[in-house]
Amino acid sequence: MKGRPMMTLRVSRDSGKTYGPTRVIRSTEPLMPLETSVWPPCQCPRCVSALVASRQPGMR
């Protein structure tokens, strides 16, 4: 048995116009531990600004 599917990913690198192949993450894969407990781990301008906005009172 290959292990049960835990997550399925398809990545777009052109704003959703096209997507790469489907990648299935299975329970038997040796996954690396998270490097940080910060969520979201992404530090791109979009994610960082969303995180800052969610911390300000009255901005929800």
mmCIF file of the N, C-alpha and C atoms, coordinates in Angstrom:
data_MODEL
# 
_entry.id   MODEL 
# 
loop_
_atom_site.group_PDB 
_atom_site.id 
_atom_site.type_symbol 
_atom_site.label_atom_id 
_atom_site.label_alt_id 
_atom_site.label_comp_id 
_atom_site.label_asym_id 
_atom_site.label_entity_id 
_atom_site.label_seq_id 
_atom_site.pdbx_PDB_ins_code 
_atom_site.Cartn_x 
_atom_site.Cartn_y 
_atom_site.Cartn_z 
_atom_site.occupancy 
_atom_site.B_iso_or_equiv 
_atom_site.pdbx_formal_charge 
_atom_site.auth_seq_id 
_atom_site.auth_comp_id 
_atom_site.auth_asym_id 
_atom_site.auth_atom_id 
_atom_site.pdbx_PDB_model_num 
ATOM 1   N N  . MET A 1 1  ? 0.845   -1.191 0.000   1.00 0.00 ? 1  MET A N  1 
ATOM 2   C CA . MET A 1 1  ? 0.000   0.000  0.000   1.00 0.00 ? 1  MET A CA 1 
ATOM 3   C C  . MET A 1 1  ? 0.886   1.250  0.000   1.00 0.00 ? 1  MET A C  1 
ATOM 4   N N  . LYS A 1 2  ? 0.494   2.253  -0.760  1.00 0.00 ? 2  LYS A N  1 
ATOM 5   C CA . LYS A 1 2  ? 1.274   3.487  -0.881  1.00 0.00 ? 2  LYS A CA 1 
ATOM 6   C C  . LYS A 1 2  ? 1.027   4.468  0.249   1.00 0.00 ? 2  LYS A C  1 
ATOM 7   N N  . GLY A 1 3  ? 0.091   4.229  1.118   1.00 0.00 ? 3  GLY A N  1 
ATOM 8   C CA . GLY A 1 3  ? -0.283  5.211  2.134   1.00 0.00 ? 3  GLY A CA 1 
ATOM 9   C C  . GLY A 1 3  ? -1.474  6.018  1.660   1.00 0.00 ? 3  GLY A C  1 
ATOM 10  N N  . ARG A 1 4  ? -2.209  6.541  2.602   1.00 0.00 ? 4  ARG A N  1 
ATOM 11  C CA . ARG A 1 4  ? -3.409  7.296  2.217   1.00 0.00 ? 4  ARG A CA 1 
ATOM 12  C C  . ARG A 1 4  ? -3.039  8.707  1.772   1.00 0.00 ? 4  ARG A C  1 
ATOM 13  N N  . PRO A 1 5  ? -3.766  9.265  0.815   1.00 0.00 ? 5  PRO A N  1 
ATOM 14  C CA . PRO A 1 5  ? -3.510  10.640 0.388   1.00 0.00 ? 5  PRO A CA 1 
ATOM 15  C C  . PRO A 1 5  ? -3.856  11.613 1.508   1.00 0.00 ? 5  PRO A C  1 
ATOM 16  N N  . MET A 1 6  ? -2.936  12.517 1.810   1.00 0.00 ? 6  MET A N  1 
ATOM 17  C CA . MET A 1 6  ? -3.170  13.525 2.845   1.00 0.00 ? 6  MET A CA 1 
ATOM 18  C C  . MET A 1 6  ? -3.502  14.880 2.236   1.00 0.00 ? 6  MET A C  1 
ATOM 19  N N  . MET A 1 7  ? -2.927  15.171 1.059   1.00 0.00 ? 7  MET A N  1 
ATOM 20  C CA . MET A 1 7  ? -3.127  16.465 0.427   1.00 0.00 ? 7  MET A CA 1 
ATOM 21  C C  . MET A 1 7  ? -2.831  16.325 -1.063  1.00 0.00 ? 7  MET A C  1 
ATOM 22  N N  . THR A 1 8  ? -3.562  17.073 -1.873  1.00 0.00 ? 8  THR A N  1 
ATOM 23  C CA . THR A 1 8  ? -3.336  17.118 -3.312  1.00 0.00 ? 8  THR A CA 1 
ATOM 24  C C  . THR A 1 8  ? -3.053  18.560 -3.704  1.00 0.00 ? 8  THR A C  1 
ATOM 25  N N  . LEU A 1 9  ? -1.994  18.777 -4.481  1.00 0.00 ? 9  LEU A N  1 
ATOM 26  C CA . LEU A 1 9  ? -1.596  20.125 -4.888  1.00 0.00 ? 9  LEU A CA 1 
ATOM 27  C C  . LEU A 1 9  ? -1.538  20.248 -6.396  1.00 0.00 ? 9  LEU A C  1 
ATOM 28  N N  . ARG A 1 10 ? -1.906  21.410 -6.885  1.00 0.00 ? 10 ARG A N  1 
ATOM 29  C CA . ARG A 1 10 ? -1.638  21.810 -8.262  1.00 0.00 ? 10 ARG A CA 1 
ATOM 30  C C  . ARG A 1 10 ? -1.197  23.256 -8.194  1.00 0.00 ? 10 ARG A C  1 
ATOM 31  N N  . VAL A 1 11 ? -0.031  23.560 -8.732  1.00 0.00 ? 11 VAL A N  1 
ATOM 32  C CA . VAL A 1 11 ? 0.550   24.889 -8.601  1.00 0.00 ? 11 VAL A CA 1 
ATOM 33  C C  . VAL A 1 11 ? 0.424   25.653 -9.912  1.00 0.00 ? 11 VAL A C  1 
ATOM 34  N N  . SER A 1 12 ? 0.020   26.924 -9.798  1.00 0.00 ? 12 SER A N  1 
ATOM 35  C CA . SER A 1 12 ? -0.013  27.829 -10.943 1.00 0.00 ? 12 SER A CA 1 
ATOM 36  C C  . SER A 1 12 ? 1.056   28.889 -10.735 1.00 0.00 ? 12 SER A C  1 
ATOM 37  N N  . ARG A 1 13 ? 1.823   29.148 -11.755 1.00 0.00 ? 13 ARG A N  1 
ATOM 38  C CA . ARG A 1 13 ? 2.855   30.180 -11.667 1.00 0.00 ? 13 ARG A CA 1 
ATOM 39  C C  . ARG A 1 13 ? 2.519   31.385 -12.558 1.00 0.00 ? 13 ARG A C  1 
ATOM 40  N N  . ASP A 1 14 ? 1.281   31.401 -13.077 1.00 0.00 ? 14 ASP A N  1 
ATOM 41  C CA . ASP A 1 14 ? 0.866   32.501 -13.950 1.00 0.00 ? 14 ASP A CA 1 
ATOM 42  C C  . ASP A 1 14 ? -0.538  32.994 -13.593 1.00 0.00 ? 14 ASP A C  1 
ATOM 43  N N  . SER A 1 15 ? -0.786  33.164 -12.310 1.00 0.00 ? 15 SER A N  1 
ATOM 44  C CA . SER A 1 15 ? -2.050  33.713 -11.791 1.00 0.00 ? 15 SER A CA 1 
ATOM 45  C C  . SER A 1 15 ? -3.267  32.872 -12.159 1.00 0.00 ? 15 SER A C  1 
ATOM 46  N N  . GLY A 1 16 ? -3.120  31.571 -12.214 1.00 0.00 ? 16 GLY A N  1 
ATOM 47  C CA . GLY A 1 16 ? -4.249  30.688 -12.437 1.00 0.00 ? 16 GLY A CA 1 
ATOM 48  C C  . GLY A 1 16 ? -4.612  30.432 -13.886 1.00 0.00 ? 16 GLY A C  1 
ATOM 49  N N  . LYS A 1 17 ? -3.815  30.896 -14.825 1.00 0.00 ? 17 LYS A N  1 
ATOM 50  C CA . LYS A 1 17 ? -4.112  30.637 -16.238 1.00 0.00 ? 17 LYS A CA 1 
ATOM 51  C C  . LYS A 1 17 ? -3.855  29.176 -16.579 1.00 0.00 ? 17 LYS A C  1 
ATOM 52  N N  . THR A 1 18 ? -2.766  28.632 -16.075 1.00 0.00 ? 18 THR A N  1 
ATOM 53  C CA . THR A 1 18 ? -2.448  27.219 -16.278 1.00 0.00 ? 18 THR A CA 1 
ATOM 54  C C  . THR A 1 18 ? -1.948  26.635 -14.957 1.00 0.00 ? 18 THR A C  1 
ATOM 55  N N  . TYR A 1 19 ? -2.010  25.325 -14.845 1.00 0.00 ? 19 TYR A N  1 
ATOM 56  C CA . TYR A 1 19 ? -1.570  24.641 -13.636 1.00 0.00 ? 19 TYR A CA 1 
ATOM 57  C C  . TYR A 1 19 ? -0.623  23.508 -14.004 1.00 0.00 ? 19 TYR A C  1 
ATOM 58  N N  . GLY A 1 20 ? 0.289   23.229 -13.102 1.00 0.00 ? 20 GLY A N  1 
ATOM 59  C CA . GLY A 1 20 ? 1.210   22.126 -13.278 1.00 0.00 ? 20 GLY A CA 1 
ATOM 60  C C  . GLY A 1 20 ? 0.522   20.810 -12.969 1.00 0.00 ? 20 GLY A C  1 
ATOM 61  N N  . PRO A 1 21 ? 1.266   19.731 -13.001 1.00 0.00 ? 21 PRO A N  1 
ATOM 62  C CA . PRO A 1 21 ? 0.678   18.417 -12.735 1.00 0.00 ? 21 PRO A CA 1 
ATOM 63  C C  . PRO A 1 21 ? 0.235   18.283 -11.277 1.00 0.00 ? 21 PRO A C  1 
ATOM 64  N N  . THR A 1 22 ? -0.696  17.381 -11.043 1.00 0.00 ? 22 THR A N  1 
ATOM 65  C CA . THR A 1 22 ? -1.180  17.118 -9.697  1.00 0.00 ? 22 THR A CA 1 
ATOM 66  C C  . THR A 1 22 ? -0.110  16.389 -8.900  1.00 0.00 ? 22 THR A C  1 
ATOM 67  N N  . ARG A 1 23 ? 0.110   16.844 -7.671  1.00 0.00 ? 23 ARG A N  1 
ATOM 68  C CA . ARG A 1 23 ? 1.071   16.209 -6.766  1.00 0.00 ? 23 ARG A CA 1 
ATOM 69  C C  . ARG A 1 23 ? 0.297   15.732 -5.555  1.00 0.00 ? 23 ARG A C  1 
ATOM 70  N N  . VAL A 1 24 ? 0.374   14.440 -5.255  1.00 0.00 ? 24 VAL A N  1 
ATOM 71  C CA . VAL A 1 24 ? -0.323  13.863 -4.113  1.00 0.00 ? 24 VAL A CA 1 
ATOM 72  C C  . VAL A 1 24 ? 0.686   13.624 -2.999  1.00 0.00 ? 24 VAL A C  1 
ATOM 73  N N  . ILE A 1 25 ? 0.410   14.166 -1.826  1.00 0.00 ? 25 ILE A N  1 
ATOM 74  C CA . ILE A 1 25 ? 1.240   13.948 -0.645  1.00 0.00 ? 25 ILE A CA 1 
ATOM 75  C C  . ILE A 1 25 ? 0.589   12.810 0.138   1.00 0.00 ? 25 ILE A C  1 
ATOM 76  N N  . ARG A 1 26 ? 1.343   11.745 0.375   1.00 0.00 ? 26 ARG A N  1 
ATOM 77  C CA . ARG A 1 26 ? 0.808   10.557 1.049   1.00 0.00 ? 26 ARG A CA 1 
ATOM 78  C C  . ARG A 1 26 ? 1.351   10.430 2.460   1.00 0.00 ? 26 ARG A C  1 
ATOM 79  N N  . SER A 1 27 ? 0.619   9.694  3.293   1.00 0.00 ? 27 SER A N  1 
ATOM 80  C CA . SER A 1 27 ? 0.976   9.535  4.700   1.00 0.00 ? 27 SER A CA 1 
ATOM 81  C C  . SER A 1 27 ? 2.293   8.798  4.895   1.00 0.00 ? 27 SER A C  1 
ATOM 82  N N  . THR A 1 28 ? 2.772   8.092  3.890   1.00 0.00 ? 28 THR A N  1 
ATOM 83  C CA . THR A 1 28 ? 4.023   7.343  4.016   1.00 0.00 ? 28 THR A CA 1 
ATOM 84  C C  . THR A 1 28 ? 5.256   8.152  3.619   1.00 0.00 ? 28 THR A C  1 
ATOM 85  N N  . GLU A 1 29 ? 5.070   9.377  3.111   1.00 0.00 ? 29 GLU A N  1 
ATOM 86  C CA . GLU A 1 29 ? 6.209   10.186 2.683   1.00 0.00 ? 29 GLU A CA 1 
ATOM 87  C C  . GLU A 1 29 ? 6.968   10.746 3.882   1.00 0.00 ? 29 GLU A C  1 
ATOM 88  N N  . PRO A 1 30 ? 8.285   10.770 3.804   1.00 0.00 ? 30 PRO A N  1 
ATOM 89  C CA . PRO A 1 30 ? 9.073   11.349 4.900   1.00 0.00 ? 30 PRO A CA 1 
ATOM 90  C C  . PRO A 1 30 ? 9.053   12.874 4.811   1.00 0.00 ? 30 PRO A C  1 
ATOM 91  N N  . LEU A 1 31 ? 8.150   13.495 5.532   1.00 0.00 ? 31 LEU A N  1 
ATOM 92  C CA . LEU A 1 31 ? 7.985   14.947 5.468   1.00 0.00 ? 31 LEU A CA 1 
ATOM 93  C C  . LEU A 1 31 ? 8.926   15.636 6.434   1.00 0.00 ? 31 LEU A C  1 
ATOM 94  N N  . MET A 1 32 ? 9.455   16.766 6.030   1.00 0.00 ? 32 MET A N  1 
ATOM 95  C CA . MET A 1 32 ? 10.313  17.583 6.883   1.00 0.00 ? 32 MET A CA 1 
ATOM 96  C C  . MET A 1 32 ? 9.434   18.286 7.916   1.00 0.00 ? 32 MET A C  1 
ATOM 97  N N  . PRO A 1 33 ? 9.922   18.477 9.132   1.00 0.00 ? 33 PRO A N  1 
ATOM 98  C CA . PRO A 1 33 ? 9.144   19.235 10.116  1.00 0.00 ? 33 PRO A CA 1 
ATOM 99  C C  . PRO A 1 33 ? 9.059   20.700 9.710   1.00 0.00 ? 33 PRO A C  1 
ATOM 100 N N  . LEU A 1 34 ? 8.016   21.379 10.184  1.00 0.00 ? 34 LEU A N  1 
ATOM 101 C CA . LEU A 1 34 ? 7.878   22.804 9.895   1.00 0.00 ? 34 LEU A CA 1 
ATOM 102 C C  . LEU A 1 34 ? 9.045   23.565 10.495  1.00 0.00 ? 34 LEU A C  1 
ATOM 103 N N  . GLU A 1 35 ? 9.555   24.532 9.756   1.00 0.00 ? 35 GLU A N  1 
ATOM 104 C CA . GLU A 1 35 ? 10.681  25.326 10.245  1.00 0.00 ? 35 GLU A CA 1 
ATOM 105 C C  . GLU A 1 35 ? 10.234  26.434 11.177  1.00 0.00 ? 35 GLU A C  1 
ATOM 106 N N  . THR A 1 36 ? 8.956   26.779 11.126  1.00 0.00 ? 36 THR A N  1 
ATOM 107 C CA . THR A 1 36 ? 8.429   27.862 11.964  1.00 0.00 ? 36 THR A CA 1 
ATOM 108 C C  . THR A 1 36 ? 6.986   27.576 12.308  1.00 0.00 ? 36 THR A C  1 
ATOM 109 N N  . SER A 1 37 ? 6.512   28.158 13.385  1.00 0.00 ? 37 SER A N  1 
ATOM 110 C CA . SER A 1 37 ? 5.100   28.018 13.741  1.00 0.00 ? 37 SER A CA 1 
ATOM 111 C C  . SER A 1 37 ? 4.284   29.206 13.234  1.00 0.00 ? 37 SER A C  1 
ATOM 112 N N  . VAL A 1 38 ? 4.919   30.120 12.519  1.00 0.00 ? 38 VAL A N  1 
ATOM 113 C CA . VAL A 1 38 ? 4.233   31.288 11.961  1.00 0.00 ? 38 VAL A CA 1 
ATOM 114 C C  . VAL A 1 38 ? 3.334   30.829 10.818  1.00 0.00 ? 38 VAL A C  1 
ATOM 115 N N  . TRP A 1 39 ? 2.088   31.304 10.820  1.00 0.00 ? 39 TRP A N  1 
ATOM 116 C CA . TRP A 1 39 ? 1.174   30.968 9.740   1.00 0.00 ? 39 TRP A CA 1 
ATOM 117 C C  . TRP A 1 39 ? 0.568   32.235 9.204   1.00 0.00 ? 39 TRP A C  1 
ATOM 118 N N  . PRO A 1 40 ? 0.578   32.485 7.948   1.00 0.00 ? 40 PRO A N  1 
ATOM 119 C CA . PRO A 1 40 ? 1.091   31.625 6.897   1.00 0.00 ? 40 PRO A CA 1 
ATOM 120 C C  . PRO A 1 40 ? 2.613   31.718 6.807   1.00 0.00 ? 40 PRO A C  1 
ATOM 121 N N  . PRO A 1 41 ? 3.264   30.649 6.430   1.00 0.00 ? 41 PRO A N  1 
ATOM 122 C CA . PRO A 1 41 ? 4.715   30.678 6.335   1.00 0.00 ? 41 PRO A CA 1 
ATOM 123 C C  . PRO A 1 41 ? 5.228   31.525 5.170   1.00 0.00 ? 41 PRO A C  1 
ATOM 124 N N  . CYS A 1 42 ? 4.363   31.808 4.213   1.00 0.00 ? 42 CYS A N  1 
ATOM 125 C CA . CYS A 1 42 ? 4.756   32.597 3.050   1.00 0.00 ? 42 CYS A CA 1 
ATOM 126 C C  . CYS A 1 42 ? 5.047   34.034 3.471   1.00 0.00 ? 42 CYS A C  1 
ATOM 127 N N  . GLN A 1 43 ? 6.084   34.623 2.928   1.00 0.00 ? 43 GLN A N  1 
ATOM 128 C CA . GLN A 1 43 ? 6.454   36.004 3.247   1.00 0.00 ? 43 GLN A CA 1 
ATOM 129 C C  . GLN A 1 43 ? 6.319   36.928 2.044   1.00 0.00 ? 43 GLN A C  1 
ATOM 130 N N  . CYS A 1 44 ? 5.541   36.510 1.033   1.00 0.00 ? 44 CYS A N  1 
ATOM 131 C CA . CYS A 1 44 ? 5.349   37.384 -0.134  1.00 0.00 ? 44 CYS A CA 1 
ATOM 132 C C  . CYS A 1 44 ? 4.528   38.604 0.292   1.00 0.00 ? 44 CYS A C  1 
ATOM 133 N N  . PRO A 1 45 ? 4.583   39.702 -0.456  1.00 0.00 ? 45 PRO A N  1 
ATOM 134 C CA . PRO A 1 45 ? 3.867   40.930 -0.073  1.00 0.00 ? 45 PRO A CA 1 
ATOM 135 C C  . PRO A 1 45 ? 2.370   40.716 0.147   1.00 0.00 ? 45 PRO A C  1 
ATOM 136 N N  . ARG A 1 46 ? 1.731   39.875 -0.646  1.00 0.00 ? 46 ARG A N  1 
ATOM 137 C CA . ARG A 1 46 ? 0.299   39.640 -0.487  1.00 0.00 ? 46 ARG A CA 1 
ATOM 138 C C  . ARG A 1 46 ? 0.000   38.983 0.860   1.00 0.00 ? 46 ARG A C  1 
ATOM 139 N N  . CYS A 1 47 ? 0.744   37.931 1.197   1.00 0.00 ? 47 CYS A N  1 
ATOM 140 C CA . CYS A 1 47 ? 0.505   37.222 2.454   1.00 0.00 ? 47 CYS A CA 1 
ATOM 141 C C  . CYS A 1 47 ? 0.871   38.073 3.661   1.00 0.00 ? 47 CYS A C  1 
ATOM 142 N N  . VAL A 1 48 ? 1.970   38.799 3.576   1.00 0.00 ? 48 VAL A N  1 
ATOM 143 C CA . VAL A 1 48 ? 2.389   39.635 4.697   1.00 0.00 ? 48 VAL A CA 1 
ATOM 144 C C  . VAL A 1 48 ? 1.364   40.733 4.946   1.00 0.00 ? 48 VAL A C  1 
ATOM 145 N N  . SER A 1 49 ? 0.845   41.387 3.912   1.00 0.00 ? 49 SER A N  1 
ATOM 146 C CA . SER A 1 49 ? -0.136  42.453 4.099   1.00 0.00 ? 49 SER A CA 1 
ATOM 147 C C  . SER A 1 49 ? -1.444  41.897 4.644   1.00 0.00 ? 49 SER A C  1 
ATOM 148 N N  . ALA A 1 50 ? -1.837  40.698 4.256   1.00 0.00 ? 50 ALA A N  1 
ATOM 149 C CA . ALA A 1 50 ? -3.051  40.079 4.783   1.00 0.00 ? 50 ALA A CA 1 
ATOM 150 C C  . ALA A 1 50 ? -2.885  39.756 6.263   1.00 0.00 ? 50 ALA A C  1 
ATOM 151 N N  . LEU A 1 51 ? -1.712  39.314 6.654   1.00 0.00 ? 51 LEU A N  1 
ATOM 152 C CA . LEU A 1 51 ? -1.436  38.998 8.049   1.00 0.00 ? 51 LEU A CA 1 
ATOM 153 C C  . LEU A 1 51 ? -1.480  40.268 8.898   1.00 0.00 ? 51 LEU A C  1 
ATOM 154 N N  . VAL A 1 52 ? -0.895  41.356 8.414   1.00 0.00 ? 52 VAL A N  1 
ATOM 155 C CA . VAL A 1 52 ? -0.886  42.624 9.148   1.00 0.00 ? 52 VAL A CA 1 
ATOM 156 C C  . VAL A 1 52 ? -2.306  43.155 9.274   1.00 0.00 ? 52 VAL A C  1 
ATOM 157 N N  . ALA A 1 53 ? -3.090  43.096 8.204   1.00 0.00 ? 53 ALA A N  1 
ATOM 158 C CA . ALA A 1 53 ? -4.479  43.592 8.237   1.00 0.00 ? 53 ALA A CA 1 
ATOM 159 C C  . ALA A 1 53 ? -5.323  42.794 9.221   1.00 0.00 ? 53 ALA A C  1 
ATOM 160 N N  . SER A 1 54 ? -5.094  41.494 9.333   1.00 0.00 ? 54 SER A N  1 
ATOM 161 C CA . SER A 1 54 ? -5.899  40.664 10.232  1.00 0.00 ? 54 SER A CA 1 
ATOM 162 C C  . SER A 1 54 ? -5.569  40.937 11.701  1.00 0.00 ? 54 SER A C  1 
ATOM 163 N N  . ARG A 1 55 ? -4.442  41.544 11.988  1.00 0.00 ? 55 ARG A N  1 
ATOM 164 C CA . ARG A 1 55 ? -4.048  41.846 13.382  1.00 0.00 ? 55 ARG A CA 1 
ATOM 165 C C  . ARG A 1 55 ? -4.561  43.187 13.858  1.00 0.00 ? 55 ARG A C  1 
ATOM 166 N N  . GLN A 1 56 ? -5.006  44.054 12.938  1.00 0.00 ? 56 GLN A N  1 
ATOM 167 C CA . GLN A 1 56 ? -5.467  45.388 13.328  1.00 0.00 ? 56 GLN A CA 1 
ATOM 168 C C  . GLN A 1 56 ? -6.922  45.339 13.748  1.00 0.00 ? 56 GLN A C  1 
ATOM 169 N N  . PRO A 1 57 ? -7.273  45.945 14.882  1.00 0.00 ? 57 PRO A N  1 
ATOM 170 C CA . PRO A 1 57 ? -8.664  45.935 15.338  1.00 0.00 ? 57 PRO A CA 1 
ATOM 171 C C  . PRO A 1 57 ? -9.583  46.655 14.355  1.00 0.00 ? 57 PRO A C  1 
ATOM 172 N N  . GLY A 1 58 ? -10.746 46.088 14.158  1.00 0.00 ? 58 GLY A N  1 
ATOM 173 C CA . GLY A 1 58 ? -11.743 46.706 13.271  1.00 0.00 ? 58 GLY A CA 1 
ATOM 174 C C  . GLY A 1 58 ? -11.494 46.484 11.805  1.00 0.00 ? 58 GLY A C  1 
ATOM 175 N N  . MET A 1 59 ? -10.512 45.695 11.416  1.00 0.00 ? 59 MET A N  1 
ATOM 176 C CA . MET A 1 59 ? -10.188 45.503 10.003  1.00 0.00 ? 59 MET A CA 1 
ATOM 177 C C  . MET A 1 59 ? -10.696 44.163 9.472   1.00 0.00 ? 59 MET A C  1 
ATOM 178 N N  . ARG A 1 60 ? -11.522 43.453 10.195  1.00 0.00 ? 60 ARG A N  1 
ATOM 179 C CA . ARG A 1 60 ? -11.965 42.145 9.735   1.00 0.00 ? 60 ARG A CA 1 
ATOM 180 C C  . ARG A 1 60 ? -13.174 42.218 8.890   1.00 0.00 ? 60 ARG A C  1 
# 
